[in-house]
C-alpha cells in the first residue's frame, strides 16, 4: 500500500499537449500552500513587468509596501518593498507551470518590456519547453510547459532511464511505479 495518490483534480495544470488550454487566472481567496516573496526597490516597475510580461494580475496591495500577484491557483507572488536587491540573479529560481502556447508568448511579452530579460525558450531532456526570465528585481523565473510525450523519443528514453515510462513503451499506466 502506498501513501501516495492521484491528486491531479487539485491541480490547475492541464494535461500537456499542443491544444491544452490554460486555466483562467484564479481570483479566489485561499490559504496559500506556498508562495514566493520577492524584494523590490520599485514596486510599480516590478508590478508592470510581472503583469505585462509574465501575465500575473494584482490580487491586492498595500500601497508602498506590498503587492500580492497571482496567475493560476497556487501561483502566488508577494512583491515587497526593499531598500536594495541583488545586483545579479541568484542561482535559485522559481518555476511556474504554463501551457505550450504560452511559452513563446511570455518570452515575447517580456522582451517587449525588457529585451535583455529573456533566455530561451528551449526544450529540455525531461520533456518540457522552458523560458527563463530575469525580472527587474533580479528574480530568476522559469515558465515551464509539459510537452506531449512521444514514447519513441529521446525524452522518453531519458525519462525511462529514471524509472518513468510512457504508456506505449511497456510501462503500463504512465508513471505507475511512482503512483
Secondary structure, DSSP 8 states (H G I E B T S, - for coil): --S----GGG------STT-------------S--EEEEES-HHHHHHIIIIIT--EEEEEETTTEEEEESSTT-EEEEEE-S---SS--S--EEEE--HHHHHHHHHHHHHH-TTSEEEEEE-TTSEEEEEEE-TT--EEEEEEE----TTSHHHHHHHHTT---GGGTTSSTTGGG-
